[in-house]
Amino acid sequence: MVKISDCLLSGVALLKKTVENPRMESEIFMAHILKKDRLYIAVHKNEEISPDHEAAFLSMCSRRALGEPLAYITGTKEFMSMEFEVCKGVLIPRPETELLAEYICDKYAGTDAKIIDICTGSGAIACSIAHYLPKAYVEAVDISSDALCIAKKNAQKNKVDGRINFYIADALLPIKSDIKFDVAVSNPPYIETHVIDSLMRDVRDFEPRIALDGGTNGLIFYEKIVDNIESILADGGELIFEIGCNQAEAVTSIMEQKFKNIVLTKDRAGNDRMINGQLA
């Protein structure tokens, strides 16, 4: 039997050449293995753990040392104070994307707005909207059946599965729906194809390319969604995109073809992150 403190030191040794904060990540893995929080780990550092727990912990650290994202190893990621299941078939929800969900939940609080989440992935945006806007009607689409399977699990996990209609749809083509939505939101793939191979290893080698690749110029999804949006967005309806930090000018130009009152919003790091406008 080995003490938690000694096991953590072994984890740090495995991780120190790969991650920025090996101690923190070691504690996260230990907390996950023991089904406790990090405070428990700090207070009970002299407690002994079983050989099975030690082996599971070291396995997690070894996977992380090879570049696998922490969220894929633990299988979970927090978003909007909710817990989401993630795996290699879906993009890991980023804190920056909370900006879109927060905006919608604040602006449409108490309303029965009809909202569609295009390229839903793990379902993080759609589930957050359904959770915080219980009167809203929500649909969520993705081209990946694997992603939709995870999104549905996340809806069940967060007890909103009866309030979201999930279905397969290609965002590059007109989306077929009987609904005219008040709001369309999308965090589409927006990395330029030639840039993907230069991304950090944990993104490049593990996250699904289909959720990253925005075409030659990174703009194909913005162009196609705007081209086709009138088939599902009500007159005066709002379109909200997440964008890459260097895409504000290009996406603004695309949206100006059909939208007015276009607004750019920066994330907490000061980068352009969200753009929204009203269908003219």
DADACOR-V264260 format. One line per field, one symbol per residue. phi: phi as a letter, one per 20 degrees, with the letter a starting at -180 (. if undefined). burial: 1 if it has 24 or more other C-alpha atoms within 12 Angstrom, else 0. A space follows every 10 residues. Layout:
phi = ???
burial = ???
This chain:
phi = .cfgffffff fgffefeddf cfffffffff fffelcdffg fffdfefedf gfffffffff fffffeofgg fffenbbebl mcdcfcbfec ffgegffggf ffgffffdgm edgeccdemf mfngffffff fecfefdcdb cbeeffffff gfffffgdmc fedceeafbe fecgeebeed efbccbdegb efgfegfdfg gfegecffgf edfengdmdf ffffffgdff fcdfgmfddc decffddgff fgfffffccc lfcdceefen egcccbbdff
burial = 0001111111 1101100110 0111111111 1111000100 1000000010 0011011111 1111101111 1111111111 0111111111 1111011111 1111100100 0011111111 1111111111 1111011111 1111011111 1111100101 1011111111 1100100001 1111111111 1100010000 0111011111 1111100111 1111111011 0111001111 1111101100 1101110110 0111101000 0111111110
